[in-house]
Amino acid sequence: MAKRNDLRPIVKLRSTAGTGFTYVTRKNRRNNPDRLIIRKYDPQLREHVDFREER
């Protein structure tokens, strides 16, 4: 049986540029209790933009 880990949930990161592109990652709730914001590459714009955690 797979181990259920609530400390590191899977989160979706959506582009703030409005293209609708998403990344999927895991985050540590103990170190990052707030919403995650990461600067990543958006292939539809072909440039780096901020990606925010979606709930």
C-alpha positions as CSV (number, residue, x, y, z in Angstrom):
1,M,0.0,0.0,0.0
2,A,1.3,3.5,-0.9
3,K,2.3,5.7,2.0
4,R,0.0,8.7,2.4
5,N,2.1,11.8,3.1
6,D,0.3,14.9,4.2
7,L,3.5,16.7,5.0
8,R,4.5,16.9,1.2
9,P,1.3,17.4,-0.8
10,I,1.2,17.7,-4.6
11,V,0.5,21.2,-5.7
12,K,-0.3,22.8,-9.1
13,L,1.6,25.9,-10.1
14,R,-0.3,28.1,-12.6
15,S,1.3,30.8,-14.8
16,T,0.6,34.4,-13.7
17,A,0.9,35.5,-17.4
18,G,-2.6,34.1,-18.0
19,T,-1.6,31.4,-20.5
20,G,-3.1,28.6,-18.4
21,F,0.2,26.6,-18.4
22,T,0.8,24.6,-15.2
23,Y,3.6,22.7,-13.5
24,V,3.0,20.0,-10.9
25,T,5.4,19.7,-7.9
26,R,5.5,18.8,-4.2
27,K,6.1,21.2,-1.4
28,N,7.0,20.8,2.3
29,R,4.2,22.3,4.4
30,R,6.5,22.7,7.4
31,N,9.0,24.9,5.6
32,N,6.5,26.7,3.2
33,P,3.1,27.0,4.9
34,D,2.1,29.9,2.6
35,R,1.4,29.7,-1.2
36,L,4.4,28.9,-3.3
37,I,5.6,31.3,-5.9
38,I,8.4,30.1,-8.3
39,R,9.9,31.7,-11.3
40,K,9.8,29.1,-14.1
41,Y,9.7,28.9,-17.9
42,D,6.4,29.3,-19.7
43,P,6.8,27.6,-23.2
44,Q,3.7,29.4,-24.6
45,L,5.3,32.8,-24.0
46,R,8.9,31.5,-24.4
47,E,10.1,33.4,-21.3
48,H,10.4,33.0,-17.5
49,V,7.4,34.2,-15.5
50,D,6.1,33.7,-11.9
51,F,4.1,30.6,-11.2
52,R,1.7,30.6,-8.2
53,E,0.4,27.7,-6.2
54,E,-3.2,27.0,-7.0
55,R,-5.6,25.5,-4.5
